[in-house]
Amino acid sequence: MKFKLWNYILPSVISMVLVGTYTNIDGLFIGNVTGDDGLAAINFAWPIVAFITSLGTGVGVGGSVLLNQLRGQGDIQGAERIKSTMLGVLAGVGVLFTLLFLFTYKPLLVLMGAKGQVLIYACEYSKIVSLGAFFQIMGSGLVALLRNEQKTYFSMVCCIVGLVVHIVLDAFLVQTYTLAGVGVSTVLSQAVIMVLCFLALKEKGKKFSFAFDFKNVLPILKASSSPLGINFVPSVVLLFTNYFAETAGGTAAVSAYAVMSYAVYTFDYVFQGICDGVQPIVSFCHGAGDKEQENRALKVSAIVSVVCALAFAALTPLLIYGMPKVFATSAQAEEMMKTGFIFYAFSYLFKAAVKYVGSYYYAIGKTARSNLLVYADPLFFTPLLLWALSSWMGLNGVWLAMTVSQVCVSALGAATFLLKNKKKDKENSPV
């Protein structure tokens, strides 16, 4: 089976960027209506939203890795059982976390450092988002599944339609309902995506057939841990950075970080889109033993990632000039962003490398190695470096921590490759 790489990479990148654009659009409307308080509220609440969508993406990608490996091995019936079970797992996770977040969103926001008017705004937003968690989990999971069903362009169309719905609803609701209006826009747009994806999965003349297999639940959840983490990690980093930015520079610093993150995490979505685009190919070819196509996909995705990282760094002067004006930040926040964007520019190449290596490992079923890279950053490097560098350099240390953490995780990724190759050479050497 021959794959056309750009038919996978391009729709995946566009779809992921559209997902990132949701936050940018929300920030654009909110910043012009509520100012720094609203921007800070969105940033404090975003980890909740990101975790919800990352759950769906994690289950969707994790299950898809398994089904594509089985397809590569010729086990079509086994792949279909995985797909049916994955749909059931998505629905179950959707119901569970809808109930969970409805009771925990306010304590979580307080724990993350939101207070005063920022907390009030963040609660308005998070309540609506929690009510609609089911639609967000199903929508993001089904988009990932469509990519693995060779319906990459239709998955992109679903995301485009969802974005249009989101923008239209924002325009009508934000002025009157502020953060609650943004929450309604988010939930309804994801509900539209969910419905469109279900229609795309349904084959003409056939009924949906669900063959839920409990034996497949644990393997799907295990395979989901890495893609869940790799999509959610930026938001965990955001959570820690919010705290240290608030400590070092107050609400203006959190507002500055919120606007910078709209650009930086959009770049993250591009890197992840490249990796998710080649995942179906790498998983299938790994299962089929087709090393030639697997290596070609990995080589092309590496080159594209490097080119994108360098291009994003080159955009830094434009971002420094334009972003504060577009999002109507205060003069104090604008001044903080000048240094922040420069520090962040040096992180892009390393962020691309971390995404690439982590995604490669989960695409071939090496979940433990992928998890090591995915979770080392938010659980160790980021909090440690934020604490150390902010104590030494103040707010500039907060900005610098992202670059240094990505350098550290990239080095860890390089070490896993060297150890893997050394082990392979040892196994192949004559006794």
Helices and strands as residue ranges (DSSP letters): H 6-34, H 36-72, H 76-111, H 116-131, H 133-148, H 152-201, G 214-216, H 217-288, H 291-314, H 316-326, H 331-345, H 348-363, H 367-376, I 377-381, H 382-393, H 395-428
